Amino acid sequence: MKSLFRKRIFRLGLLLALPFLLFFAFLIGYRWHISEQSNAALREITQKLDQTDPGWRWEDLYERRPKMPEEKNSSVLIDKILSRFPTLKFNPTSPENPKYERSWALPDHMPWEEADWAGEFVGQNAAAIQMARQLVNFPDGQLNINYAPGIIGTILNKQQNYLQIGPLLRWDARVEMQLGHLDVAIEDIRALINFGRTFNREEGLIFLGFRRYQQLQAAELVEELLALSEPQGPTFAILQEELLRESQEDLYLPALRFERAMSFEAMNYFAKEVREGRMMQIFAQYGIRLPPVDLRVYLIPYRYGAFAKGDQAAYLREITDFIEECKKPEYELTEVQKSYNLRHAIINRWPDYEMRSLMGNVCLFKKVEFLVADLKAKALLRCAATAIAAERFRQDHKRWPEKLDQLVPQYLKSVPRDPFIDAPLKLRRVEDGIVLYSVGENGQDDQGDVVKPLNSTVEPADLGVKIWNSDRRGRANKD
């Protein structure tokens, strides 16, 4: 009887355990199936990239980064400045430190209270400014970045400190304009352009953003220069050429290609760290905040492993397709961005994310925003260069050009193209001067609407530069 009872208990136990055994067998089989699909997808896209874009991997791009002699590298000079003047720590919210926005309307001179502050700031930093101005002789640079394993955790404090140089040159240029030292102001602007070139395009989109920001500041300074004075001379023409050079250089595609390799390397590292139990630390470095008490958080290491390579494959396919789309002419790229934004209108966050795109969405997020920002920078640089050409024409002919074709070939080799439409930049005559402009992101001609009212959050519909008639320049001091 006891033997029969034990057999019945054993059979009942087997019967009860069978669903669990089948469930775990299904899980194992499902994970194996997903893993095989993921591996196959990753092999397919990486083999395709090896054939169509050899050298696309992180280790290849990292090894082929430009090597630059120290005597020609602008970052070496910047290191010397920051080493010699370690107190250059600017806080934009402090009244004692440089502002990032101009607080007065052109074509007026700088208000007295602003001029007092700016003069004191420039005087206190005169030695550092003198060294920074030497960047005019350093048209190229290469950052020395020591990337951490898997990219994640790379420290960029040193490179972020480089941004302290921009306000020195920017405010010195403004002070020199007020004093009538136009050649020095032009030298500051040219040094600012070269400072931006320190942030090499081969280092990804963040540094592309740093570089374009300095270029935008340079274009704004050109407008201020022409609002106050009538600059002349060879350095004025050289500045025009340097602005055009910057506007023609393709920065976005190389940066995006570098970003693809860097993100793929980071995703590989992330998958390894998740398997080894360091998931929360990695999420924190990516800025992802997950609730630590949620059971689903602790299931990620067991679930994501099967999807990791598929996630990487999907990311590579998406970013590679986007890279190919970005090879279209400039004026078609706003449509590329709109199409991309429609496909990625919703980036799923915890807890609604999909395991198969856990890191791919994070790596793709907001990369496209740099595309139109790059086009805007190109447009403003070309407008600033064309404004210089128009001013040189006015000084020689005692009148404004009626159309931009009149600047060719003496002042421009050709009329710069509008990066937003398949057409040249536009010129509009207004009562107190002229406006050189691009139609901007909306693709519509808003009749040269380029002036942004002070303290307004609404951006003008067009992008460009206004030049005032000579009798209107520095109006506050002349009235």
FENWOTA-V180362 format. One line per field, one symbol per residue. phi: phi as a letter, one per 30 degrees, with the letter a starting at -180 (. if undefined). psi: psi as a letter, one per 20 degrees, with the letter a starting at -180 (. if undefined). burial: + if it has 24 or more other ideal C-beta (glycine too) atoms within 12 Angstrom, else -. A space follows every 10 residues. Layout:
phi=???
psi=???
burial=???
//
This chain:
phi=.ddddddddd dddddddeed ddddddeddd dddddddddd dddddddddd dcbeiddedd dddceecbee dccddddded ddddbdddbc cdddddcddc bdcbddcddd eddddddddd ddddcedddd dddddecbdb abdcccddei idjdcceddd dedddededd ddeddddddi dddddddddd ddddeddddd ddcjdddddd dddddddddd ddddeddcab dbjdddddee ddddeddcdd cddedddddd dddddddedd dddddcicdd ddedddiccc ddcdedddde edcdedcedd dddddddddd ddedddddee dcdddddddd dddbdbcdce ccdcddbecd ddddeidddd dddddddddd dddddddddd ddddddciad ddbddddccd cbdadedddc bdadecbbdb eclbbcacdi ddicdciidb dceeicccde dcclbccded dcdheddcd
psi=ghggghhggg ggggghhghg ghghhggggg gggggggggg gggghhhghh ghmqjiqghg hghjqpppqh iiohhggghg ghhhmijmnp oiipiirpqi qpjqpqkqrp qghhhggggg ggghkgghgg ghhiihjniq rpqnpnprpj gpjppkgghh hhihhghghg hgggghghij mhhgghhggh hhghghihnq hjjahghggg ghghhhhghh hggggiiham qarhhghggg hhggghhipo hgghhhghhg gghgghhggg gghghjjkgh ggghhijpoq oiiphhgiig hhghghighh gggggggghg hgghhiirqg iihhhggggg hhhlhooprp jjrphikghg gghhpjhhhh ghhghggggh ghggghgggh hhgghhikrq qhqhhiipjh hqhrpqqpii rmrrrqpppr gjbrpprqia hijqokkkni ppqqjqipqq hrpapppqqh iiplhhih.
burial=---------- ---------- ---------- ---++--+-- ++--++--+- --+--+-+-- +---+----- --+++++++- ++--+--+-+ -------+-- -+-+-+++++ ---++-++-- ++--+--+++ ++++++-+++ +++++-+--+ ++-+----+- ++++++++++ ++++++++-- -+++++++++ ++++++++++ ++++++++++ ++++++++++ ++++++++++ +---++++++ +++++++-+- ++++++++++ ++++++++++ ++++----+- -++--+-+-+ ------+--+ +-++++++++ ++++++++++ -++-++---+ --++-++--+ ---+--+--- --+-++++++ +++++-++-+ ++++++++++ ++++++++++ +++++----+ +--+--+--- ++--++++++ +--+++++-- --++++++++ +-+-++-+++ +--------+ -+++++++++ -+++-----
//
